[in-house]
Amino acid sequence: MKILIVGGVAGGATAATRLRRLSEENEVIIFEKGQYVSFANCGLPYHISGTIDKRDALLLQTPESLKERYNLDVRVFTEVLSIYTVDKKVSVKNLQTGEIYLENYDKLLLSPGAEPIKPPFEGIDSDKIYTLKNIPDMDKIVAKTKNAQNFVVVGGGFIGLEVAENLIEAGKSVKLVELGNQVMAPVDFDIASFVHEKAKQKGLELLLNVGVEKFNDKGETIEVFLNNGTSLETDAVILAIGVKPETKLAIEAGLEIGETRGILVNEFMQTSNPDIYAVGDAIEVAHYINNKKVLIPLAWPANRQGRIVADNIVLGNQYKYTGSLGSSILKFFELSVASTGLNEKTLKKFGIPYKTAIVTRGHHAGYYPGAKNMVLKLIFDENGKIFGAQAVGEAGVDKRIDVIATAIKGNLTVYDLPEIEITYAPPFNSAKDPVNIAGYAAENILKGDLEMVNYDEFWDFVKENDAVILDVRTSKEFSGGAIEGAININVDDLRANLENLDKNKVYAIYCQVGLRGYLANRIMRNNGFRAVNLNGGYNLWSKVQS
Ligand SMILES: Cc1cc2nc3c(=O)[nH]c(=O)nc-3n(C[C@H](O)[C@H](O)[C@H](O)COP(=O)(O)OP(=O)(O)OC[C@H]3O[C@@H](n4cnc5c(N)ncnc54)[C@H](O)[C@@H]3O)c2cc1C
């Protein structure tokens, strides 16, 4: 069988090497229009600061190494121009010699990725505006902005934030412009607020709720015009406002395109033409939780799909892609921010009812040196089905989100999370992992043992119920900052003070992170009061207010 692959990076290279491991018989040709195959796009931002010092560390394979080890025919600087589905041929251009030739196939795999979005703004073609997609883009940023001191990054997604962080690490001055009210769209505003705070601490100026309208290259500098009537003058602009699936070849070949404008594939990763498969950033996938069509341009899906396609080509369609959860993580200075599944914003958009439990716990035992708190938010429905989770903190965030992603794909519910028997010794964890605790909290909420109110519904709740706001932290913590109108009774003094409280009132309780509030809640409820707790406590409250 002769198998052609368009695109030689994440999805394409994974499929090719798997194809060879499955069979020595097939002829496999990879066409890559760029100079490099199988490079580490995810590592590109870290070479800008020198964190990844050696550029060559990003080059994972070469055409020669893929030939030697896998007997693959890898043709770089070679662009596939069109697909002739009836004749089962592609036309191909050698970008160095200009030669155009035809190559026939039995099976064709498209893994052409996605292109950075560049809206047709006035001035967008200035050479002071950069995007970051591949090694030449990175080389250009490193070489051409060596002497630049001031940068504007447009877009607060992963790539924008990673580039901004690395520029700051390299001693540059950076402003980041983001159209939405938060950075890091996969998480909700409350979790993103920790990133906003960290940006401030690190001198990264965030301009939220503002978009770019046009650019004016002034020779030495470039002016970025914003839709609030202001402008920023800077040395260089990094445009990172998202990517769009590379679908030109597919469209011209008459392959079906999905509702989100990615290439449409079935669960075996076949396009509307059964001899043509497609994977990675170029396709639309079903979301694992609600089955809605989405674009999820991440490396895990591209790699997983690449392997599935190779198996299906060689073994017949046996392996199904079950959908993407969109599990993702960002390092932002000392912080890690991660998420899996659906967030609150999306659930609200689709009108799906949900509940949240927010817990704050150390990443390992508090008495062992170096413990760092993380905020873990679990989102679930009334039956305990897990919709998603998000976490932020300085350590251990990846482990908890990975466990919850595993739980989701294993069809576990929140009731199963306390059952996850974790490894424990003080340097690694507590005997109750944050995931176990989140499970307990969710269980308490679902059983009605604990009623929670989220920060964005808090004032409505207080007003509607004429609630008394009760801060159960110490008087010292209270005097350092508290919610307006709160009264303060330390949780340890609460029992002694119950007789002074009115059982006809509703109490909106909070502490710093949630644990003392929970204990106070139990004391009050067990004594016949109605008490409702603020999710995430004052810690989260103060972040979202600032
Ligand atoms: C800076 C950066 C950081 C990232 N960080 C992360 C991260 O931390 N975590 C994560 O999960 N994901 C990350 N990603 C996303 C991840 O790299 C992609 O999801 C993944 O590479 C997609 O794989 P793919 O095979 O679909 O496309 P790609 O890996 O982009 O490969 C597509 C290749 O196809 C080639 N091509 C396109 N059209 C043709 C044609 N007609 N002929 C020949 N060749 C063609 C392109 O030149 C390209 O090299 C990052 C991406 C970037 C750019």
Ligand as a Chemical Component Dictionary entry (heavy atoms), coordinates in Angstrom:
data_LIG
# 
_chem_comp.id                   LIG 
_chem_comp.type                 NON-POLYMER 
_chem_comp.pdbx_formal_charge   0 
_chem_comp.three_letter_code    LIG 
# 
loop_
_chem_comp_atom.comp_id 
_chem_comp_atom.atom_id 
_chem_comp_atom.alt_atom_id 
_chem_comp_atom.type_symbol 
_chem_comp_atom.charge 
_chem_comp_atom.model_Cartn_x 
_chem_comp_atom.model_Cartn_y 
_chem_comp_atom.model_Cartn_z 
_chem_comp_atom.pdbx_ordinal 
LIG C1  C1  C 0 4.006  28.222 19.829 1  
LIG C2  C2  C 0 3.117  27.056 20.038 2  
LIG C3  C3  C 0 3.018  26.486 21.297 3  
LIG C4  C4  C 0 2.187  25.402 21.511 4  
LIG N1  N1  N 0 2.114  24.874 22.774 5  
LIG C5  C5  C 0 1.311  23.815 22.993 6  
LIG C6  C6  C 0 1.263  23.207 24.262 7  
LIG O1  O1  O 0 1.979  23.612 25.186 8  
LIG N2  N2  N 0 0.414  22.167 24.444 9  
LIG C7  C7  C 0 -0.357 21.683 23.432 10 
LIG O2  O2  O 0 -1.102 20.720 23.649 11 
LIG N3  N3  N 0 -0.317 22.226 22.202 12 
LIG C8  C8  C 0 0.491  23.273 21.961 13 
LIG N4  N4  N 0 0.554  23.809 20.710 14 
LIG C9  C9  C 0 -0.333 23.261 19.660 15 
LIG C10 C10 C 0 0.258  22.024 19.022 16 
LIG O3  O3  O 0 1.559  22.287 18.616 17 
LIG C11 C11 C 0 -0.627 21.624 17.857 18 
LIG O4  O4  O 0 -1.904 21.327 18.355 19 
LIG C12 C12 C 0 -0.105 20.429 17.088 20 
LIG O5  O5  O 0 1.186  20.653 16.613 21 
LIG C13 C13 C 0 -1.047 20.124 15.902 22 
LIG O6  O6  O 0 -0.529 19.095 15.139 23 
LIG P1  P1  P 0 -0.876 18.993 13.595 24 
LIG O7  O7  O 0 -0.160 17.804 13.077 25 
LIG O8  O8  O 0 -2.321 19.106 13.397 26 
LIG O9  O9  O 0 -0.263 20.315 12.956 27 
LIG P2  P2  P 0 1.222  20.860 12.993 28 
LIG O10 O10 O 0 2.016  20.233 14.064 29 
LIG O11 O11 O 0 1.116  22.340 12.988 30 
LIG O12 O12 O 0 1.837  20.392 11.598 31 
LIG C14 C14 C 0 1.262  20.773 10.387 32 
LIG C15 C15 C 0 2.366  20.828 9.323  33 
LIG O13 O13 O 0 1.768  20.699 8.061  34 
LIG C16 C16 C 0 2.512  21.449 7.124  35 
LIG N5  N5  N 0 1.650  21.699 5.964  36 
LIG C17 C17 C 0 0.486  22.398 5.923  37 
LIG N6  N6  N 0 -0.028 22.382 4.676  38 
LIG C18 C18 C 0 0.820  21.665 3.909  39 
LIG C19 C19 C 0 0.837  21.307 2.520  40 
LIG N7  N7  N 0 -0.141 21.674 1.716  41 
LIG N8  N8  N 0 1.865  20.569 2.083  42 
LIG C20 C20 C 0 2.857  20.175 2.909  43 
LIG N9  N9  N 0 2.897  20.506 4.210  44 
LIG C21 C21 C 0 1.897  21.226 4.703  45 
LIG C22 C22 C 0 2.856  22.715 7.908  46 
LIG O14 O14 O 0 4.002  23.340 7.342  47 
LIG C23 C23 C 0 3.102  22.153 9.306  48 
LIG O15 O15 O 0 4.482  21.966 9.547  49 
LIG C24 C24 C 0 1.416  24.878 20.448 50 
LIG C25 C25 C 0 1.522  25.442 19.167 51 
LIG C26 C26 C 0 2.364  26.506 18.958 52 
LIG C27 C27 C 0 2.456  27.100 17.585 53 
# 
loop_
_chem_comp_bond.comp_id 
_chem_comp_bond.atom_id_1 
_chem_comp_bond.atom_id_2 
_chem_comp_bond.value_order 
_chem_comp_bond.pdbx_ordinal 
LIG C1  C2  SING 1  
LIG C2  C3  SING 2  
LIG C2  C26 DOUB 3  
LIG C3  C4  DOUB 4  
LIG C4  N1  SING 5  
LIG C4  C24 SING 6  
LIG N1  C5  DOUB 7  
LIG C5  C6  SING 8  
LIG C5  C8  SING 9  
LIG C6  O1  DOUB 10 
LIG C6  N2  SING 11 
LIG N2  C7  SING 12 
LIG C7  O2  DOUB 13 
LIG C7  N3  SING 14 
LIG N3  C8  DOUB 15 
LIG C8  N4  SING 16 
LIG N4  C9  SING 17 
LIG N4  C24 SING 18 
LIG C9  C10 SING 19 
LIG C10 O3  SING 20 
LIG C10 C11 SING 21 
LIG C11 O4  SING 22 
LIG C11 C12 SING 23 
LIG C12 O5  SING 24 
LIG C12 C13 SING 25 
LIG C13 O6  SING 26 
LIG O6  P1  SING 27 
LIG P1  O7  DOUB 28 
LIG P1  O8  SING 29 
LIG P1  O9  SING 30 
LIG O9  P2  SING 31 
LIG P2  O10 DOUB 32 
LIG P2  O11 SING 33 
LIG P2  O12 SING 34 
LIG O12 C14 SING 35 
LIG C14 C15 SING 36 
LIG C15 O13 SING 37 
LIG C15 C23 SING 38 
LIG O13 C16 SING 39 
LIG C16 N5  SING 40 
LIG C16 C22 SING 41 
LIG N5  C17 SING 42 
LIG N5  C21 SING 43 
LIG C17 N6  DOUB 44 
LIG N6  C18 SING 45 
LIG C18 C19 SING 46 
LIG C18 C21 DOUB 47 
LIG C19 N7  SING 48 
LIG C19 N8  DOUB 49 
LIG N8  C20 SING 50 
LIG C20 N9  DOUB 51 
LIG N9  C21 SING 52 
LIG C22 O14 SING 53 
LIG C22 C23 SING 54 
LIG C23 O15 SING 55 
LIG C24 C25 DOUB 56 
LIG C25 C26 SING 57 
LIG C26 C27 SING 58 
# 
